[in-house]
Amino acid sequence: MDDDNSTRSLSRALREIVAAGSPGDRLPSVRALQDAHGVSPLTVQSVVRELSAEGLVVARPGSGTFIARALAPHALADTSWQQAALGGHTPHDISNTLALFTKPAAGVIRLTGGYLDESLVPTAALSASMNRALRRPGTWGRSPLEGSESLRQWFAREIGGVDASNVIVTSGGQAALSIAIRALTRPGEAIVLESPSYTGAISISRSYGLDVAPVPVDDRGMRTDLLAGILERTNARVVLTQPLFANPTGTTMAAERRAELMRIAERYSVFVIEDDYAHDLAIERGAPASLASNDPHGHVVHIRSLTKPIAAGLRVAALTAKGAAYSRLRSAKSLEDFYVAGPLQEAAADFVNSPAWTTHRRRVSAELGVRRDALVASLVDKLPELAITVRPRGGMHVWARLPDGFDDVTVTAAALAEGVAVTAGRAWFPAEPDGGHLRLTYGETPALEIPEGVDRLARAIAGLRG
Ligand SMILES: Cc1ncc(COP(=O)(O)O)c(C=O)c1O
């Protein structure tokens, strides 16, 4: 594989050719670029793809790659009327959540993200499942609002403690979170979120006008000793938790805290939304059972996503609840989008019921283990000043505390300038962060790239020390 310097220098050289040339000019051939820059054909193709995606060049198979024609200038639209129509009441700023979708430039090593990278997506098996799904009668028809029966049954068996009638299929875990929070709260009420917590959940809560009440997390999960006081002070009726391999901290909630959380939920009559987003991303055996599997009285609203462990494009998740809460969630979901597209549900059901699912899970678990170990070992070796209190037993993220005096946003910018993307920790705190943190993700980064990524981060931090 070519190093990033040669990729970057090829990208620079081609951009210079485009800037100096005219539309329709032919770029040098792949072979000429290979020879001139000492890179492989794959690197040339990947840089050409990048330029083509930016609209700078057009590749014509068999003829070569050409400088793109400049687009005809559009008459500038006058959309100023919209400012009056939209008014000054701007919605909650969700830039932290949108930032999760920023794509780093070519050559930058990603220690960011939240989905499996291409190399771990079971493309062939998923395509086979989709082909079978498309041949099944009724796939293109109307799905039940709650989702396909076979998928609901599968989720119910997997989750335990619920049956298919408790399951609603949603289009990804984000939609499930959004529906659950909206259906179980009213604007102006409080919601208890772990601190730190998933930034997307903080955005959802704020955008519905909820008052976010943080409960701190330590290396054993939510500080349940503080929960009763928070519920009494805020009257919150909903507590959101990620008890397994939490994003961002990697923490798994300890058994006695799980039991205490459920006791408090019963005593205060509150709902516990259990975001089990990383259930199928376990690296080590022995993960505790979900809260939902031991919830006889319907306090737990459970979320389980297939997007995380299978493919970013498989937007399928389950939202489960019991009693009247189920009806509320079902209504809220139906208002949103009626039902998830039949072909996607059928393909997901086919895949998880096939032997490919077990093979895939084993592969993902083994590979995530290799990546996690590479990341933790490199950090310990090259950045011992970063404090890592939890070595995650699953999931995709390592949470690291920066030494005193370092600002997470400054470090993140310096790291990007060195060619590694990491995530500043502050967006994961519902209120003021207690110190600077970085979230370092290994789920999207092949293990071989991780040590180089950490080297770049170490250089950035050393540079800031001056
Ligand atoms: C903790 C957590 N919950 C939910 C989601 C949403 O996931 P999905 O892709 O299933 O919508 C994410 C995505 O990053 C997440 O990290």
The ligand as an SDF file (V2000), in Angstrom:
LIG
                    3D

 16 16  0  0  0  0  0  0  0  0999 V2000
  -25.2340    5.2220   21.2210 C   0  0  0  0  0  0  0  0  0  0  0  0
  -25.8840    5.3130   19.8960 C   0  0  0  0  0  0  0  0  0  0  0  0
  -27.2050    5.1310   19.8000 N   0  0  0  0  0  0  0  0  0  0  0  0
  -27.8480    5.2010   18.6220 C   0  0  0  0  0  0  0  0  0  0  0  0
  -27.1780    5.4990   17.4670 C   0  0  0  0  0  0  0  0  0  0  0  0
  -27.9260    5.5540   16.1640 C   0  0  0  0  0  0  0  0  0  0  0  0
  -27.5790    4.4410   15.4300 O   0  0  0  0  0  0  0  0  0  0  0  0
  -28.2670    3.9460   14.0840 P   0  0  0  0  0  0  0  0  0  0  0  0
  -27.2180    3.9550   13.0690 O   0  0  0  0  0  0  0  0  0  0  0  0
  -28.7930    2.5870   14.3990 O   0  0  0  0  0  0  0  0  0  0  0  0
  -29.3690    4.9050   13.7690 O   0  0  0  0  0  0  0  0  0  0  0  0
  -25.8060    5.7230   17.5130 C   0  0  0  0  0  0  0  0  0  0  0  0
  -25.0620    6.0680   16.2860 C   0  0  0  0  0  0  0  0  0  0  0  0
  -23.9290    6.4920   16.3040 O   0  0  0  0  0  0  0  0  0  0  0  0
  -25.1350    5.6090   18.7540 C   0  0  0  0  0  0  0  0  0  0  0  0
  -23.8210    5.7880   18.8430 O   0  0  0  0  0  0  0  0  0  0  0  0
  1  2  1  0
  2  3  1  0
  2 15  2  0
  3  4  2  0
  4  5  1  0
  5  6  1  0
  5 12  2  0
  6  7  1  0
  7  8  1  0
  8  9  2  0
  8 10  1  0
  8 11  1  0
 12 13  1  0
 12 15  1  0
 13 14  2  0
 15 16  1  0
M  END
$$$$
